[in-house]
Amino acid sequence: MRRSVILALFLSLAVAACGDDAPAFEPWIIDELTDEEGFWVRTPEFDVAAGQEIQYCYFFEVPDLAGGEDLWVDRLELALNPGSHHMNVFRVNTIYNLDPAAGEAIDLGGVQGTAIYDGECFVSPNWRDWPLVANNQDSREDDPVLDWSLPDGVAQRFAPGEMLMLQIHFVNATTQTTPYRGRAGANFRRSLDNDTIELGTLFATQQSIRICRSNPEVSFSGGCGMPTGVETTVVAANGHFHSRGRSFRIYEWDGVSTEEPTADQMFYESSNWAEPDMAVDLDVPLVDGGGIRWTCDFQWYEPDEGCAAVDERDPQQAGDCCFTFGPIVEASEHCNVFMYYYPKVERTDITCF
C-alpha cells in the first residue's frame, strides 16, 4: 500500500517552521487506497487563527469502482488533526442554500471536488434531509484516527456518482483550541466478502434546549422510533454537545413508555464533550416498533468573553445569558445523537421528537 510519506515530511517541516517554542506534532498517516481497495479523501492543511472558529464543507462524488454497480464499504478510517470539534460525512440530498456547484474547485487527493468555507456551511437547516454516512469527534494527538470495521455481513452501499459532503469544524478559542493546523482525511474501504446487509444511520437533534443563568442545571431529552415489522440492531453510537454538557446518555426504548428510561436500558454514556468516544462495539437489538431515547445534562457557566454573543443568539431575547441550539461552540449548544444500525430503513419511516 502507498503511504503519504512526502506529505508527512512536509507537515512536520511546516510545524517546525511555526517556531522553536511550538510543541512537537507528528502528523497522522492513513493509507492512500487503490481502486481495488476503495476510495479516499484528504483535505488540505489550513490555519486556524487564535480566536477563530471555522466550518468547511468539501463535496465529492463516489467514484465508479465497480463497473457501474453499487459500491459496498465495510471499513472506515476517519482522521483529524488535534483541535477538531467534529467531522461529519453526509449524502447530499435536497439542495437548499448549500450548493456543491457553488463551491471552489479543490483537489482532495483521491478525488476532485469543491469546497465551501463557513457561510452556508455553518447553517444546519441546509442539510436537514441529508442522510448521515459517518462521523468522528476524536482528534487526540495520541489517537487521531478512528478505524472502524462494520460487523460481519454489514456494509454501507454507495451509488457511483453519488455526491457526498465531508464537513469539518475546528475551534481555536476559549473552550477548545487548535494547537497546530487543521486537516482531515477519510478512507472508504471496499467490502471484499460479499456483504449484503445494508447499514442504516441516524442523525437527530434536540433543538429545544435553553441553558440559562437563572436555571443553570438542566436536562433535555429526545427520542426516535423505528418502524414496526423490522428487527433493528444498533452497532455504533455517539453523542455531541458543547462545553456546558456534562453527561450524554442513549437508551433503548420500547416505543411506548413516556417514563424516564432506566439505567439497565442505557447503552452509551459520555461525559467528555470535547473528545466523545464513538462506541463501535455495540450489539443492541431494539424491540419491534421501539427505538432510542437520549438525554443531555447541562451546567451553565459564565462565558469568559461575557454574555453579549450568547444573548444575541437567543431567539427569545431573554437577556438571561441562555445558551440555545446552534453550531457556535463558544456561544451555543447542541444535543445531537449519531446512531448506526442494521438493516437500513428509510429515514422517512423513522419518527423523532
PyMOL commands that set and color helices and strands:
alter all, ss='L'
color gray80, all
select helices_A, chain A and resi 5-16+100-102+119-122+124-127+263-265+308-313+347-349
alter helices_A, ss='H'
color red, helices_A
select strands_A, chain A and resi 38-42+52-61+71-80+84-91+104-107+112-117+132-136+145-149+154-158+163-172+184-190+197-198+200-205+210-211+217-225+233-240+245-253+266-270+284-285+291-299+323-324+336-342+351-352
alter strands_A, ss='S'
color yellow, strands_A
deselect
rebuild
show_as cartoon
